[in-house]
Amino acid sequence: MTTSPNRSPETIAAQAGGAIDAATGAIVPPIHITTTYERDADLGYARGYVYGRPHNATIHQTEAVITELEAGRETLLFAAGMAAATTAFLALEPPAHVIAPNVMYWSLRHWLRTAAPRHGIEATFVDTRDLDQIRVAIRPGATRLVWLECPANPLWHITDIAAAVRIAHDAGALVGVDSTCASPVLTRPIALGADVVMHSATKYLNGHSDVLAGSLTFADRAPAQALAERAAAHRAGLGSILGPFEAALLLRGLRTLFVRVARQSASALAIAGTITRNPAVAEVLYPGLPGHPGHDIAARQMQRGFGGMLSIRCAGGEAAAIATAARLAVWKRATSLGGVESLVEHRASIEGGNSPCPADLLRLSVGLEDPADLIADLEQALR
Ligand SMILES: *Cc1c(COP(=O)(O)O)cnc(C)c1O
């Protein structure tokens, strides 16, 4: 793989990190499906590859691209975003106290509440937009990690990452950021001081709703590197590494990341600005709108746009939200986000019982369709 230091992230993504195959000159790198590697006559492994559970060239190539995009030191790819996120917590070497946002990706919140305590992880949930709540929740000497999500599902809360990092680092805690909904196109948390950035690569990084994958990218700082080492050991021990075919699809998806996210952000802004005037909509939640409480921080913290995710609260309550989703034709009803196709989701009903999500809320993931079609479909459904 050839690397040159001064390429912009867009060039790195489009060229998959310069992944031209050294042996043949292939512009698209081959997929390495081997599970094992030849051992040297002296029983060493001079080429560095031993066995497929920790080592695979297609995985490493894809990890290298994400590392460059996130301006980190190294990346680990996992079989799902949840495998990546939970490994970040398990690699703390519990017992550990952690702080997490009270608005965050539902399944990870559920894991922190139900499974993490059995692993010696105790989570305190606070509104991370309010830095004083982070300060108060920190237990000096015991808090090991402050977890942030930005923008945070599904209300699109914006946390000031750099400010939260200062508080956490002063107390000796690491900072992890679930940056799935921002993608490295819009926000680079490591440049803001974070120690580890997590993606559900299932979403924007792959972008085509056809791969489950997750990533952790670690900063070039000693405590982050120590966490990376333990996370790699967990991945090898659990066998939670991504498969090579999935990694090759992900590498292909990454090539179009910047054009996809730029277009999705522009369309989302146009949609948010238009439906905000619809009388059937009580509130549009989108960090790109000047009235959003996190708009000023988002304008500083996000480049090139405010992302492709927004939510609407229906004036007619839950029944109106469900009826609106039922009338949509261009938007497809499905969970997940960040794909080329636009999706609508009634979050409260999929999250179930103790969901903090308002029942009148519809979450919209904006795809690559003509934004005029998306707006017309929403307007006919919002009646
Ligand atoms: C989807 C998602 C996850 C979990 O990722 P999977 O790939 O589904 O395991 C975590 N965080 C956010 C913000 C997500 O949207």
The ligand as an SDF file (V2000), in Angstrom:
LIG
                    3D

 15 15  0  0  0  0  0  0  0  0999 V2000
  -26.8430    1.0790   14.6520 C   0  0  0  0  0  0  0  0  0  0  0  0
  -26.1240    1.8230   15.7050 C   0  0  0  0  0  0  0  0  0  0  0  0
  -25.3100    1.1660   16.6310 C   0  0  0  0  0  0  0  0  0  0  0  0
  -25.1680   -0.3460   16.6420 C   0  0  0  0  0  0  0  0  0  0  0  0
  -24.5660   -0.8100   15.4900 O   0  0  0  0  0  0  0  0  0  0  0  0
  -24.8530   -2.2530   14.8290 P   0  0  0  0  0  0  0  0  0  0  0  0
  -23.9870   -2.2360   13.6370 O   0  0  0  0  0  0  0  0  0  0  0  0
  -26.3180   -2.3210   14.5320 O   0  0  0  0  0  0  0  0  0  0  0  0
  -24.4600   -3.2850   15.8480 O   0  0  0  0  0  0  0  0  0  0  0  0
  -24.6350    1.9230   17.5640 C   0  0  0  0  0  0  0  0  0  0  0  0
  -24.7590    3.2730   17.5980 N   0  0  0  0  0  0  0  0  0  0  0  0
  -25.5410    3.9390   16.7370 C   0  0  0  0  0  0  0  0  0  0  0  0
  -25.6390    5.4290   16.8270 C   0  0  0  0  0  0  0  0  0  0  0  0
  -26.2540    3.2430   15.7560 C   0  0  0  0  0  0  0  0  0  0  0  0
  -27.0430    3.9130   14.9150 O   0  0  0  0  0  0  0  0  0  0  0  0
  1  2  1  0
  2  3  1  0
  2 14  2  0
  3  4  1  0
  3 10  2  0
  4  5  1  0
  5  6  1  0
  6  7  2  0
  6  8  1  0
  6  9  1  0
 10 11  1  0
 11 12  2  0
 12 13  1  0
 12 14  1  0
 14 15  1  0
M  END
$$$$
